[in-house]
Amino acid sequence: MEIKSSKPIPLAEAKDILAERSKDSEMGYEQSQALENMERYTGSDLDKVKKLVSAIMENKKISKEAAIKIVDVGSDNPSTIKAILSKDKTDISEEEMQQIIKDIA
């Protein structure tokens, strides 16, 4: 299989893509397992997830990839959010952290 492009997407979107693909054709083992896990652990619908990602990205310091990961993890724990942001070496204020937690909750 050839990778034609790559971009970060929320788990809710990946779940929708795989669910649609499963209707059209038989999926491989890995795809079936991925879909099963996403159905089990992804609770939010795609529209809600996209709104949350947009709300978090209003803070210009936070990349789209980090915003998606924050929403996918869904944790309102400041330590978890800091760990996600540390990959991009993003430092946010306490006010910005509280805004993210408010958006997620």
C-alpha positions as CSV (number, residue, x, y, z in Angstrom):
1,M,0.0,0.0,0.0
2,E,1.4,3.4,-1.0
3,I,0.9,6.4,1.3
4,K,-0.3,9.3,-0.9
5,S,-0.6,12.0,1.9
6,S,-0.5,12.3,5.6
7,K,-2.2,14.7,7.9
8,P,-3.3,14.6,11.5
9,I,-7.0,13.8,12.0
10,P,-9.0,13.2,15.2
11,L,-9.9,9.6,16.2
12,A,-13.6,10.4,15.6
13,E,-12.8,11.1,11.9
14,A,-10.6,8.0,11.5
15,K,-13.5,6.0,13.0
16,D,-15.9,7.4,10.5
17,I,-13.5,6.7,7.6
18,L,-13.0,3.1,8.7
19,A,-16.7,2.5,9.3
20,E,-17.5,3.8,5.8
21,R,-14.7,1.6,4.4
22,S,-16.0,-1.5,6.2
23,K,-19.4,-1.1,4.5
24,D,-17.8,-1.0,1.0
25,S,-15.2,-3.8,1.3
26,E,-13.6,-6.3,3.7
27,M,-10.9,-4.7,5.8
28,G,-7.6,-6.3,6.9
29,Y,-7.1,-7.5,10.5
30,E,-5.3,-4.3,11.6
31,Q,-8.0,-2.0,10.2
32,S,-10.7,-4.2,11.8
33,Q,-9.0,-4.0,15.2
34,A,-8.4,-0.3,14.9
35,L,-12.1,0.3,14.1
36,E,-13.2,-1.9,17.0
37,N,-10.9,0.0,19.4
38,M,-12.1,3.4,18.2
39,E,-15.7,2.4,18.5
40,R,-15.0,1.3,22.1
41,Y,-13.0,4.3,23.2
42,T,-14.0,7.3,21.0
43,G,-17.2,8.7,22.5
44,S,-17.5,12.1,20.8
45,D,-19.1,12.8,17.4
46,L,-17.0,14.3,14.7
47,D,-18.7,17.7,14.7
48,K,-18.2,18.2,18.4
49,V,-14.5,17.1,18.1
50,K,-13.9,19.6,15.2
51,K,-15.4,22.4,17.3
52,L,-13.2,21.5,20.3
53,V,-10.1,21.4,18.1
54,S,-11.0,24.8,16.6
55,A,-11.6,26.2,20.1
56,I,-8.2,25.0,21.4
57,M,-6.4,26.2,18.2
58,E,-7.7,29.8,19.0
59,N,-4.6,29.9,21.1
60,K,-2.0,30.5,18.3
61,K,0.7,28.7,20.3
62,I,-1.0,25.3,19.9
63,S,-0.5,23.4,16.7
64,K,-3.3,21.5,15.0
65,E,-1.6,18.2,15.8
66,A,-1.4,19.0,19.5
67,A,-5.0,20.3,19.6
68,I,-6.2,17.0,18.0
69,K,-4.2,14.9,20.5
70,I,-5.6,16.9,23.5
71,V,-9.2,16.3,22.3
72,D,-8.5,12.6,21.5
73,V,-7.1,12.0,25.0
74,G,-9.9,14.1,26.5
75,S,-8.1,14.6,29.8
76,D,-8.8,17.7,31.9
77,N,-5.6,17.0,33.9
78,P,-3.1,19.8,33.4
79,S,-0.2,17.4,33.6
80,T,-1.5,15.4,30.7
81,I,-2.1,18.5,28.6
82,K,1.4,19.7,29.4
83,A,2.9,16.4,28.4
84,I,1.1,16.6,25.0
85,L,2.3,20.2,24.5
86,S,5.9,19.3,25.5
87,K,6.4,17.5,22.2
88,D,6.2,20.8,20.4
89,K,8.0,22.6,23.2
90,T,4.9,24.8,23.7
91,D,4.6,26.6,27.0
92,I,1.3,28.1,28.0
93,S,0.1,30.2,30.9
94,E,-2.1,29.0,33.7
95,E,-5.0,31.1,32.2
96,E,-4.5,29.4,28.8
97,M,-4.4,26.0,30.5
98,Q,-7.7,26.7,32.3
99,Q,-9.3,27.7,29.0
100,I,-8.3,24.4,27.4
101,I,-9.7,22.5,30.4
102,K,-12.9,24.6,30.2
103,D,-13.2,23.8,26.5
104,I,-12.8,20.0,27.0
105,A,-15.2,19.8,30.0
